[in-house]
Amino acid sequence: MEKRAFIAVALSFVILITWQYFVLSPKIVTLESQGQGQEGVTLKSNGASQNATEVTNRQIETPTTSAEPTDKVNELAPPEHATSARFITIETPLYKATFTTRGAVPDSFELKNYTDENGKGISLLRAGSKVPALAMGDSRDFVFAKYDFKTTAESITLKDNDTAELVFTFEQNGVSIRRTYKFSGNSRRIDLKDDTTGLREYYITTGSDFGIFGTEGVGTHVGSVILQEADRVDFQDNDDINDVKTYMQNIKWVAQEDKYFCAAILPTSNDDEAIAWKKDGDVLVALRTNRAVNNFIIYAGPKKYDDLKLISPSLVDVIDFGFFSIVAWPIFWILLYLDGFIKNYGWSIIALTILVRVPFIPLVNKGQRSMKKLQKLKPLMDELRERYKKDPQKMQKETMELYRKHKVNPMGGCLPILIQIPVFFALYKVLFIAIELRGAPWMFWIKDLSMKDPYYVLPIIMGASMFIQQKMTPTTMDPMQAKIMNLMPIIFTFMFLSFPSGLVIYWLVSNVLSISQQYYINNKAE
């Protein structure tokens, strides 16, 4: 029975992986293509307004670029940096950013309310980036990142309900650019408007380092990502990209991300194109259009569900729960709902574990009773194997007759395991990548549910509970297989030593519930 269960689980994973590859693989066009403007586009975006409602705007933008492409950028004088660039500081209750006149781009971006292990603010923009964040140009060279823009702005400090604009301008040899940033004191949303003249095309990129703090984890993506309709396209820096990959129509956003943080550019039109290419070892992503006036929403911050949803419903997809997203999202919403009442994610995880187990109680009871019956039939099964060891067909027939006589389903113990697999992996993914658990304390020495137990107390208790559960569970394994299985609690204990505390709490509570359920079944059977 154990072998059959293992084969069933393996086949399930093969089917899931095959389905992921052939059904969910996004369509990629590996060629350069010209975007087409569209009048009368309906724009829908979720801003961080005071009432946090969705606002649907209708804008009609007529491209002001001439029908014939121009090469006025080639006529620009080489950039001169005789004087140092100016820096303008933008400080709100949520972040502190510095913008530079060289390229009219952010030079630093530090989050408030989020700190690293040394207690310093999280920086989402590294100094000396190869390609600056939000760099713009008429090609993938982003030439305007090298030029100095003009501005009359001084440093800006915003309170909760304040708003402010930062305007940069550039004009030379028929090329003019007016870049306007709009900031809000109560939101991480930044509105960006670029009004250009004299460009063949318009490109804007997240750059090479924007949005990545460096947090990684098993099964988490770090790097560039594009959302086209509902399909995520993830890139790794070691991806072999020889040509520019173009994704046309219905581009929701381009971004860079790690486990907990991201920076994204959201177009306010559905006819922009997204491109990805490799430069100096980094995979970069950008938006491309042929419009002269371009509006974007910029987000740089945590991958926190409530914050992302306020910006745009599509931005929530930057949280990636993987294969079992269809199961993981409801579990995640329930966790947030529970914490709204309990106000402690440690206890919320315990409550969630109990709720997840409730629907499976009848099924698990049935499976445990089936395994208990199989254990009692083991002497008779061994006798049949010995009697018909030279006649496998006869042995199989007599074994099935034995099952029918005693009303035992040989797969009854496997079915509960198979059905719970998607729920387990979905819950595992939620607890592993949800930034809501980052820095969230439980009690006593557990100060951060996203980090391992510093004293390894929880993993050791979890291993002990797994050993007790194993001893209580009926089995039909032979002595050699049983000895091998006895090593599993030790192996799992060492595995869980480095796992986040939130995951260990889930597994420990799940084991305790299984022990209670098995104790009830064993006593009832007796």
C-alpha angles and dihedrals in degrees: 000000000000091000092050091049091051092050091049092051092047092050090049091056092047090053092048093049093046091049091049092052100045102031106032099036108120121236112253126194110201101201140080112263136176117245118230123224120232129202124214095028117175111226124201123183137155110230127190094251122161093262093039093227129149115262120201115200130185115211129177111202119184111199110242095198115110120258091244114066114244131208098209090133088067089059094058118115115248112272114266122207101184089136128044118259118256121243125212120196121215114193126182132161088266105043147358118224136176121211124197130211089225100094093346089258137130115273098187136010122189124180122221122216090032121085137177126237090280094054095253123134118269111258115208096184123059121214117252098023115186090227114025120236114263091008114167138200147132091270142018089282090075089211096183091067085076097052129083117241126203127240137162093202125121129200114304130213118190132195126206100287099027126114130192141175131223115200127195124184135193130182131171136140097347095318116112131173131184112189117189125187120192119199132192126203094218100045142052088221115114119191116213127193123184116191109189140178128190100023124128092208136352125236130182126178140191086229127222103296110019115126099012119112094169104254111147137171143172109292095007125121123234117186141035124349137179128202113209111181100312097333122103117210111198124195131197123203089239092056113123102237112166099165136035110272114215126201113193131204132358095040107170098185148325119224151157120231148172130188096293110010141048146172118214140181114211118194116217091215129066097219099069119113127225123215134190128195141154122255126175092340096312126105107226129193129202144167121243131194140153095227121116095213116050130180124195141172115226122202127182118169148071123338089243114154098223093047094048094047091054090057097046137325089236092057089066086074089074082081102080119194093176128215097357099046092128088062098032097057096059089046090050092049091050090051091052091046093051092048089053086069104027097042092205121087093205093061089038089058090052091049090047092050090053092048092049091051096050097076090051097050096096092043094047091047090053092048093048091049089050091052090048090055091047090053091055090048093051095097090053091046091050089051091053092049091052094045096048101028090126093048109053094175093053090045091052092049094049091046092054090047088054090052092050093047093053094035095239125154108212091204094047093099093048099050097068090051093051094047092050095050096086091046092049095050092044092052090045090054093047094052092043102053106022108117088204086080093051107111092356112140126214112185142304110357096352101099099156122033091197091060131069122266103271092213097036091231096132095050091050092050089046091053091050091051090050090053091051091048091050093051091050096048117093115239139184095200121128118247094264093052089045091055091051091049090052087068093060096084090053093048092047092048091057090045092052095048090087098033121109113271091239090062093048090051090053093050093044093051090045090053092049091051091049091050091051091048093047091048090055093048094047093050092046091050091051 
